Amino acid sequence: MMISAPGSPYHRLARTALHRWWRFPLGTVFIVGAAFVVMIFYVIVAEIFGRPGGPDGMATLGTLPDLAAGFLSIAVALPLTLLAAQWIQRRPAGTLSSVAGRIRWRWLAVCLGVATVTIVVFLTAVTVLSPDSGPDESLAGWGPFLVSAAVLLAVVPFQAAAEEYLCRGWLLQGLGAWLRSPWLPILVQAAVFAALHGWGTPWGFADLMMFGMVAGWVTIRTGGLEAAIALHVVNNLLGMLVAAAFGQLTIEETAADMPWWMFVADVPVLIGFAAVIVWLARRRRLHTASPIVAYGLAH
């Protein structure tokens, strides 16, 4: 198991003595292929135990189980990226998390606090700018909401973290192993992140690109995925909890379908989040490059 050179920035952590050009594409094929197998397995389970009525006449296990399965089919990318780093790139899996070779939990807690304020500000701005007077649907009720909330709390954090490990982790570092400058890797992973959400509106695609670029930039400036994970988890979780409160979890619209006024609200919020996070990282003197002492070799 090899590590990168001491003092390497986050996007260069896959550049070890064992780095070869084929390891990144092979690892990517492994991740995509294994994730596809998991998705096929769920389709088979739904066909056996489900009932007709899903999109295009496909079998379904029900709204909430299908929603949970959709999130978990993405969440599976989290262990797959860790395995690809360790098995195929032959480096510690923890180097996907940060330059410290692990998740920095105290820093993650700080980022979660900032992210919560950020998303509350965004949701407030969206409410003010929305051309609609408010939701037409009544509240779902405490019973259905609590059941939905329990499922969301169990699966959404893993889904959001998986997307960060895949895009801001695996893709960013995989491209960074070839390129010293972080800008092209940031741009490419942001484009892939946006494309994975599908094509809705130009504003939605632009917002996803913006999110991916900000998350990638913050990841490099802080030396780890903690800030990006925090923002992604809180964004998805609060948004889905609001939808659950109004019984709207069946709505198939995603961030790719975002209208222009939500994009206008989101851009300054994302920039503000990045500015606060980088400022806090500087104040805390957070390490943004791999330490001089190799992981696990100090005594």
N, C-alpha and C positions, 0 to 999 in steps of 0.2 A: 504494500500500500504506500503510495507516494503522495507528497504534499507539494504545493507550489513554493516558489522561491520566497524567502522572508521579505516582507514589505510589499507583497503583491496586493493590488486593489481587488475588490470583490469580483469584478468581471474577468479577472485573469487567474482565478483560483483553479480552473481546470487545466491550466498550463503547467503540467508537472513533467518530471523527467520521462514518464511513461506516455506522455501525450503523443498520439498519432492521429493523422487526419481522419481515419476511418472510425475512430471510437465514438465521436459525436453522432454521425449519421447512423451508425449501428445501434447506439443507445436510443436514438429517436425512433427507429423502426421497432425496437423492443417495446418502448413505452406505448406507441400507437397500436401495435399489434396486440399486446396484452390487454389494453383498454377495450379494444374492439371485441375480444373474446368475452370479456365481462359483460358488455352490452348485449351480445348475442345470447349469452346465458340468461339474462333477464327476460329477453323476448321469448325464449323457450319456456321459461317459468310462467310468464303471463299467458302464453298460449295454452299451457296445460291447466293452470289453476284459475285463470282469469275468465273474463266474459267479453263478448263483442261490445263495441261502442266507443273504442278509442279512435284517434285520428286515422283516417283512411281505412276504417273498418277493422283496425288491429285490435287484438284483445287488450283488456285493461284490468288491473287489480283494484281500481278505484282512484279517485282524485289524489288523496293524500299518499297512499302507497306509491303511485306513479311519480308524484312529485319527489318523494324521498328517494326513490330509485334513480330519478334523473340526477339529483344532486350527488348520490353515492357513485353513479357511473363516472362522474367527473372526479370525485374524491379519490378514486382508485389511482389516479395519476400521482398522488402524493407518495405512497410507498414505491410506486414504479420508478419515479425519478430518483429516489434515494438508492434503490437497487441498481439502477443504470449507472449512477455515479460510482458506486462501490464495486460492482461486478465488471462493468465494461470499461469505464475510465480508470479503474484501479486507484481510486483516491477515497479519502474518508467521506462518507455520505454527509456528515455534518458541515462540510465546506459549502454545501448548497445553502445552508441556513445563514451563515455569516462568516466573516474573517476569523472569528474566534473558534470556528469549527463546531458551533452549536447555536441553538436559539438563546439569545440573551434575555432571560425572562423578565428581569426588572425593566429593561428598556422596552420590551414588548408591552408591559403594563402601562408605561408612560405613553406609548404610542396609541394604545387603546383609548386612553382618556382623551387625547387630542383628537383622535378619529371620531369619537362619540360627539364631541362638541361640533366638529366639522360637519358631520352628517345631519345633526339637528339643525344647524344653520342652513344647510342645503335644502332640507325638507320644508323648513319655514319659508325660504325664498321661493321654492316651487309653489307652495300654497298661495303666496302673495301674487306671483306672476301668472298663475294658472288662469286661462280664460273661462274655466268652468267655476261655478259658484261653490261646488263641493261634490262629494260622492253622492250618487243617487241611491246607492244601496244603504240599507240600515245596518246597524252593527250585528255581527254574527252571533253574539251572545257569549257568555263566559265559558260555557262548556265546550263548544266547538273551537273557540279561540285558544283555550288552554291546551287542548289536544294538539292543535296545529302548532302552537308555540313550542310544545315539548319536542315535536318532531323536528321543527326548524332548528331549535337549539342543538339538537343531536347531530344534524347533518350539514347545516350551512357552514359552520366554521371550517369543517374539513374540505368542503367543496371550494370555498374561497381560498384557503391555504394551498390546496392542490393547484389551482390556477396560477398562484404566485410561484410555487416551486417549479412549475412547468415553464412559465413564460419569463418571469424575472429571475428565476434560478437556472434551470437547465438550458434554455435558449440563450439567455444573456451570457452565461459563462461558456457555453459551447462555442458561440461566435467570438467571445472575448479571448478564447484560447488562440485564435488566429489573428486577432486585431488588437493592437495596443490601445487605440482610441476607443472609448466606450460609445461614441455617438451612433455609429452604424448598428452595432448590436442593440442599442436602445430602440432605434427606429424599427428595425426588423422585428424584434419581439413584440413591439407595440402593434405593428401591422398584423402579425399572426394572432395576437390576442383579440384584436377587433374582428378579424375574419372568422375566428372560432365562434363568435357570437351570432354569425349570420349577417345578411344584408337587410336592413330595414329602411331607415331614412338616411340621407347624407349627414344630417345632424347627429343621429345616433352613432354612425360610424366614426364621425369626427370626435365625438365625446369619448368613445372607447379608445381611439388613438391617443387622445389627450390623457386619459387615465393611465394607459400603458406607458406613455413617455414620462409622465410625472412619477409614476411608481418606479420605473426603471432608474430614473435620475436620482430619486431619493434613496433607492437601494444602494447605489454606488456611493453616494455622498455619506451614507451612514454605515456602510460596510456590511449590510445584512438585509434580510427580508422582513424584519420585524415591522417596520413602518408600513410597508406595502400590504402585508398580511392584515395588520390592524385596520387599515382603511377599507380593504376589500371585505373583511368579515363584518365590520360594523355597517358598511353600506348595504350589503346584501341582507343582513339580518334585520336591521331596522326597517328596510323597505318591505321585506316579506312579512314582518310582524304587523305592519300597518295594513298590508293587503289581507292578512289573516283576520284582523279585527273587523274588516268590512266584508268578509267572506268572498274575497276576490282572488283566492289562490288558483282558481281555474283559468285566470287570464293568461293567455299565451304570449303577450307582449313582453319584450325584454328591453335591455338598455339600447339594443340596436334600433329600436323603434322610437327613440327619444325625439320629441318635437323641438323646434328651435328655441323656445323659451326655457326649456329645461337645460339645454346646452348653455345658454346665456347665464343661467344661474350657477351651473356647475363649474365653469372655467375659473372664475375668481376664487371659488371655494377650494378647488384643487391646488391652485397656486398658493393660496394662503396656508393650506395644510403643509405643503412642501416647505414653505418658508419657516413656519413654526418648528417643524421637525428638525430641519437642518440647524436652526438656531439652538434648539435644545441639545442636539448632538454635540455641538461645539462647546456649549456650557458644561456638559457632562464629560467633555474630553473623550468622547467615544472613539474607540479604535476603528479606523476605516481601512486598514491594510493588515495583512496577515502578520502575526507577531514574529519577532526575530527568533524566539525559541519555538521549535517545531511542536505541533500538537502531540500531546501524549508522551513526549520524550524528556520533559523536565522532571527532576526528582527533588 
